[in-house]
Amino acid sequence: MNINCILRNLQIVSWGLVLAVLTIFYGQAMGIVFGLNEAAIKNELQHSASEVRESVYQGDEAVMQAVTAKSWSYMKRSHLHAGGMGTTAVCLIVLVCWLTPSRRLLQAVSVGLGAGGFGYSIFWMWAGFRAPRLGGTGLAKESLQWLAMPSSAVFVLATVAVLLLLLAFALRRVQTIDA
């Protein structure tokens, strides 16, 4: 494959790359915000829960504390998913450019990886913020299923597409070498 084909493919996948790098940046920004404001974030989670202490938690302080602690864990999970999924997306998108699939497949895989990683990372942060007011992390996750399920599914499907393209590439190379 020549450099012009690779550059053409990089142009085709540019929106997926933008989303993937945005996901990485989102994870880095969260790390900075967490480092500078951990106490303030935890206080805000506590405040959100305390506003509904009687109506949602029926005054149960232990449940309220458990939910706010788990909410903070969800926010950290968002940070970790953003870094991992964003980096994975960039690597797989660049890799798929070398495999020269069709223009539509390149676009679908790149946008699926970029948008899927970004959406799933946002899901965890949002669930963390919603949980204290709802009275549980399970309720928060259920309320955001509309975001979590499609974003994770499209990320996994795009990853499977890259795996299949790699297998096809490997088999094609083996047959060419054996011939």
N, C-alpha and C positions, 0 to 999 in steps of 0.2 A: 504494500500500500504506500502511495506517495504522500508527500506532505500536503498537497492540495486537497486530497481526499480527507485527510485528518482534519484540516482546517475547515473544510465544508461541513464535516460531521460535528465539529465543535460549535460551529454557528448554529446548526440544527438543534443541538442540545443546550444552547445557551440559557434558555429559561429554566430548565431543570437545574443547571449549575448555579444560576442566580438563587434559586430557592434553597439549594443545598448549602451554599455559602451563607445565605441568610440564616439558616438553621444553626450553623456553626457559630455565627456571630451572636445569635440569640442566646445560645448556651454560654458563650463567653461573657456576654453582658449580664446574664443572670449570676454568674460567678462573681463578677465585680459587685453587683448590687447586694448579693448575699454577704460578701465579705465586708462591705461597708455598713450594712443595715440589718444584720441578722436579728439583733435584739428588737428593732422596730417592727420587723416583719412578724416575728413571733408574738409581739405585743398586739399587733393588729389582728392576728388570728385569735388571740385570747379575747380581745375586745368584741370581735364578731360573734364569738360563741357566747360571751357573757350577755350580749344584747338579747339573746333568745334562751337564756338559762332556764327560765321557768316554762316558757311555751314549748320549747323543743326538748330540753334536757330534763324537765321536771325537777330542776334543782340538783341533779346528780353531778356533783363536781368531778368525780372520778371519770365518768363517761366523757364529760366535757374536756378534761385534760387529755384523755386518750385520743379523742378526735383531733384536737389541735396539734398534738404531737405527730399523729399520722399525717395530718395536713402538711406539716413542715417536711416530712419525709417525701410526700408527693411532689413538693416543689423541688427538692433535691433530685428526685427522680426525673423531673422535667429537664433539669440542667444536664444530667448525665445522658438522657436520651438524645437531647439536642446535639451534644458533642459527638456521640457515637453514631447516630443515624445520619447526621450531616456529613461527617467524614466518610462514612460508608457510601453515602450517595455520591459524593464527589468521585471517589475511587471507582465505583461501578460505572458511573456515567462516562468517565474518561476511558475506562476499559472497553465499554461497549462501542466507543468511537472507532476502535481498532478492528472491531469485528464486522464492520460495514454492513449492518442490516439495512432494511429499507428506511426511508426518511420518516415514515409514520411510526415505525417501530422505535426508531431512535427518539423521536419526540415523546412517544407514550412512555417509554421506559424512563427517560430523564425527568419528565414532569412527575411521573408516578413516584420516583425515588425522592425528588426534591420536595414535592408537596406532601407526600406521605410522612416523611421525616419531620417536616415543620409542623404539620397538623397534629401528629401524635405527641410531639414535645409540648405543644400548646395545651393539648388535652390535660396532661398531668399537672401543669401549672394551674390551669383553670379549676380542675377538680380540687386541688389543694386550697384554693381560695374559697370555693363554694362549700366545702365540707362543714366548716364550723357553723354556718348559718342553717344548714340543712339537718345537722345532727348526726352525720356519719359520712365516712368516706365512700361507703357502698352507695348511698343515695346520690352523692356527688358524681360518682362514676356512671351510675345509671342515667342521670340527667344529661350527661354528655356523651352518651353512646353514639349519638348521631355524628359526632366528630371522631371518636376513638376508633370505631369499627371501620369506616371507610378509609381513614388515613392509614391505619395499620395494615389493612387488607391490600391497599394499592401498593404500599411499600414492599410487602412480602411478594405480591404478584410480580412486581417489577424485578425483584431480586431473583425470583424463579425464572423469569424471562432471560435475565443475564446468564444464569446457570445453563439454561437450555442452549443459548447462543454459544456459550463456551464449549459445551459438549459437542455441538454441531461443528464448531471450528476444530476441535481436537480430533474428531472422527474424520473430518475432511483432510486434515494434515496427515493422519496415520495412513489413510488410503492413498494419498499422493506420494508419500515416502515409500510405501510398499510397492507401488506400481512401477 
